[in-house]
Amino acid sequence: MLEEDGRESLTWTVIDVTDRHQLAKELAHQADHDALTGLPNRRALNEEIGEAMARATRHGSLLAVAILDLDGYKPINDAHGHEAGDSVLCIIAHRLRGVVRKTDFVARLGGDEFVLLVEDCADMDELEAVFAKIEVAVCASIVLPEKGAHVTVGLSMGVCLYSPTNEMGPDVLLRYADLALYQSKTHKADRSRYWARYGEAIPQRQNIYQRILAQGGVDVYYQPILNSRRGQIVGIEALARLLDHDGRIFYPEAFLPQLTLEDISNLGELVLSQALTDLAKLDALGWSLWISLNKAPAAFGDHCVSQMAGIIAASGIDPSRITVEILESSDFLEHHAALSVMHALKELGLHLALDDIGSGYASLLRLQELPVDKIKLDQGLIRALEARPQDLHFVRAIQDLAMELQVDLVVEGVEGLDILDAMITMGVPHLQGYAISRPLSFADLQQFLSCHELVDQKRPEGLFGCYAGSMVFHSTIKKMILLNPADLDRDALSDARRCEAHGVLSRLGYNDGSHLAGLHEAYHHALGKVAKLGLGAFNSPEWGAMEAAFAAFMDGILEEWGSRKAEKCVTPI
């Protein structure tokens, strides 16, 4: 410094040696410790992990590197502020220091992540005991005095075990522990413990459905399938149910999404075994039926065919009485492996059915490539027919397709008497749904078969069946006019009285002079004109007039049908 006269001078500052050592010590501590929690930081961790690895190698003991992350910390930070969040981190740091052993090391990586080095464990049991204490300590309630609140956090942890033989360095150990942490957090909802070990599958917590399945709580219900032409029950579909100890019944739409592929495969084997046992009992009682079972496409693994073959062989049931249903709505049919599995099942003598046709996935053209014996129409479409009767055209088209491909057609979802009437009138061969029977327990199925009798009624029985029958008639006649009109009785087509629908209308109370009978007569009058034109009828004015007359007749049927339904819904006073 300068003196007043301009000369320079020196100023000496005297620092006690003891203070200098203390300052150096504090600076060194700050360099390798976290300022907030006082725990060692990443720098200290990098030094310690190498030494811990050397000790593990020297002693031949177990060393676990674990990265711990707090679950639910951010909401606390957001709700109560950063000061409260810092308090939580300090409390967790204190608890971790207090719960681990003296030989263990705890560091803070940053944020809400901590690292543990757990040494000198004799085996995994001892290591898991340490982890259990950590869980209890971290998850205990935390008091925030300044907020007057109690909060809790959870935790997820990834663990990597060090072995002198695997030549992993510190960075690799930490990276693998971090990957295990990611897996633990990813499977947080269904894991059975809070920590995951690198290189091992995460133990899954059993949900209620898996627990019931593991305890053997599987029941099989059966829904009868009607042959509409013979008026007899000819088959049953086996449907899985899970039965809890308290009597609750769970249905596939609830439990299937919650089961693993292995669970579904095991369930399928149990259902098949029980169904074939019950089928043999029905045989002994005099009811010889075929049975169908759903098979999840994902369950068609390498051992699927051999497992099914073993169960069928043990049952003594003829494989030709068993139908395996495969969902059309899955992508299973897009894989080349699908065909080989399907052919293998066919070689066993089983029948195959493509289920839920019309649900929108596979092209109908692919049916000719698949070795199927039956197709089942999507029940969602059938259930909606009363609201969308025009969709009967689609049923008719699938019916024609099944006939051309020489496969059986089963229509499920037949839940109302009007739909049943329409399907029988259209000549659909096999029907399934609530209008015939709900799914039944085995005991109830025996009672149903003992009492079932389809009354031989004249079809169609009602207006909706008349609508369906008229649709079939109109479609068939148009094809004949366009392809071979010479085989048609043109005079008969002009006379509404010679049409079967005339007798149906009369039987339903619509005699000559009624509005509906008049619409029917106008349709046949227009139809006769078209028939006389023969092959040149299409695109003629007469053709358009015929289609308009037919549409008016069909609209009239639906109006009358709707009115009758409304009258039935009115409660008399």
PERA-V947341 format. One record per pair of residues at least 12 apart in sequence whose C-alpha atoms are under 7 Angstrom apart, sorted by sequence separation. I is the first residue (numbers start at 1). J is the second residue. If there is no record, write none. Layout:
# PERA-V947341
i-><I	I>
j-><J	J>
This chain:
# PERA-V947341
i-><32	105	140	184	191	192	224	240	530	104	105	139	160	183	191	192	223	224	529	530	104	139	190	191	222	223	104	139	181	190	222	223	420	103	160	180	222	160	180	221	222	414	159	180	220	221	354	357	414	415	417	158	220	221	353	357	358	359	410	411	412	413	414	415	416	526	527	158	220	352	353	354	355	356	357	358	409	410	411	412	413	414	415	526	158	159	177	219	220	352	353	354	355	356	357	409	410	411	412	414	158	176	218	219	351	352	353	354	355	356	89	158	218	219	353	356	523	526	157	218	219	496	156	217	218	496	158	217	328	523	157	217	268	323	324	325	326	327	328	329	522	523	156	322	323	324	325	326	327	328	343	496	156	295	297	319	320	322	323	324	325	326	327	328	342	495	212	291	292	293	294	295	296	319	320	323	325	329	383	494	523	240	290	291	292	293	294	295	319	320	329	330	382	383	493	494	212	290	291	292	293	294	329	382	383	292	328	329	374	375	376	377	379	380	494	519	520	99	265	328	373	374	375	376	377	378	379	425	493	494	519	99	264	297	373	374	375	376	377	425	493	376	157	158	159	160	238	261	368	491	516	96	156	157	158	159	160	261	273	277	490	155	156	157	158	159	276	305	421	305	421	425	516	276	490	516	70	95	422	426	490	69	70	95	422	425	426	69	421	425	68	69	67	68	92	209	418	422	426	485	67	68	418	67	66	67	210	485	66	481	485	65	66	220	37	65	37	64	65	238	481	482	36	64	235	236	237	238	481	63	64	234	235	236	237	238	37	63	234	235	236	237	62	63	62	61	62	61	62	84	61	62	45	40	41	39	40	41	42	39	40	41	39	34	73	72	71	72	70	71	70	71	70	71	69	70	68	69	467	68	69	68	67	68	467	66	67	66	67	66	65	66	463	64	65	64	65	64	464	63	64	463	63	57	65	65	67	66	67	65	67	50	49	228	229	228	227	228	227	228	226	227	225	226	225	226	225	224	224	223	223	223	222	223	221	222	221	222	221	222	220	221	222	231>
j-><44	117	152	196	203	204	236	252	542	117	118	152	173	196	204	205	236	237	542	543	118	153	204	205	236	237	119	154	196	205	237	238	435	119	176	196	238	177	197	238	239	431	177	198	238	239	372	375	432	433	435	177	239	240	372	376	377	378	429	430	431	432	433	434	435	545	546	178	240	372	373	374	375	376	377	378	429	430	431	432	433	434	435	546	179	180	198	240	241	373	374	375	376	377	378	430	431	432	433	435	180	198	240	241	373	374	375	376	377	378	112	181	241	242	376	379	546	549	181	242	243	520	181	242	243	521	184	243	354	549	184	244	295	350	351	352	353	354	355	356	549	550	184	350	351	352	353	354	355	356	371	524	185	324	326	348	349	351	352	353	354	355	356	357	371	524	242	321	322	323	324	325	326	349	350	353	355	359	413	524	553	271	321	322	323	324	325	326	350	351	360	361	413	414	524	525	244	322	323	324	325	326	361	414	415	325	361	362	407	408	409	410	412	413	527	552	553	133	299	362	407	408	409	410	411	412	413	459	527	528	553	134	299	332	408	409	410	411	412	460	528	412	194	195	196	197	275	298	405	528	553	134	194	195	196	197	198	299	311	315	528	194	195	196	197	198	315	344	460	345	461	465	556	317	531	557	112	137	464	468	532	112	113	138	465	468	469	113	465	469	113	114	113	114	138	255	464	468	472	531	114	115	465	115	115	116	259	534	116	531	535	116	117	271	89	117	90	117	118	291	534	535	90	118	289	290	291	292	535	118	119	289	290	291	292	293	93	119	290	291	292	293	119	120	120	120	121	121	122	144	122	123	107	106	107	106	107	108	109	107	108	109	108	108	153	153	153	154	153	154	154	155	155	156	155	156	155	156	554	156	157	157	157	158	557	157	158	158	159	159	159	160	557	159	160	160	161	161	561	161	162	561	162	164	173	174	177	177	178	177	181	170	170	424	429	429	429	430	430	431	430	431	430	431	431	432	432	432	437	437	438	439	439	440	439	440	440	441	441	442	441	442	445	454>
